[in-house]
């Protein structure tokens, strides 16, 4: 592999994961905070809130996972190599 | 894998070897198949068949016990999952599909973490959860697409395509795009989560082989179970979206 392409790919891979972690991180923080507030107001709804929270967290996490997929492609299946 | 070669110097204990992008190819005609994925999925299928056969009630036994009890619990779980998504009226028809998706993905994900595949060596590549190969997840996602098209077309006939211009015709491109993004996001979510989990555990085992990866492995079991649930839930939601019509808004 051309060293310039290799270096660029590694940097791009790191940036992909790092940037993709920012948004979902904020979103997950918001969602969990709201869920905790909801449980504090209405402790008897805890089960329902927890189920919904887990599902939504999984959805938000998948956004980061897309970034991870991009970086894995750059590292292991680089189309420009 | 070439980029991670530097890491293997650190690896004095051969507990794990990461082989990303290496496959044991089976050539059938012009097709190149990933053999290790097939072996692992056949194992999962055999496991599921054995579990179903073991759930058969014993002769002359009135009260369900043991395996039968457990499998009935599983069935009830799947039934509730399908009923929540599809509503009382339609869920029975789609329960087998959604249940199969959930069980296959769930057992595949857990097999990757719980079964010591590393003890079995194959000529090339390594055995792992079938769902960490993108071909498996794409196949499952395309099956889901086929299922919701079939559901919509069989319920409404060609009138199903009226959905595409339903609120206003200007949404047509977005609705068509949706049909491509649904399988894309379904397959990438599952593939990415499972592969990421196995990679993180693999890299940690490289660096700190004992005890430290254990909590992450437990977390991996949890997230992979959630991913199976998410996949089945979304499949149900897409099918329901295809078969729902305005006059029956009774379910909630």
Interface residues (C-beta under 8 A of the other chain):
Chain A: X1 X6 X10 X54 X55 X58 X59 X61 X62 X65 X66 X68 X69 X72 X75 X76 X77
Chain B: X1 X2 X3 X20 X21 X185 X188 X189 X191 X192 X193 X195 X196 X199 X223 X226 X227 X229 X230 X233
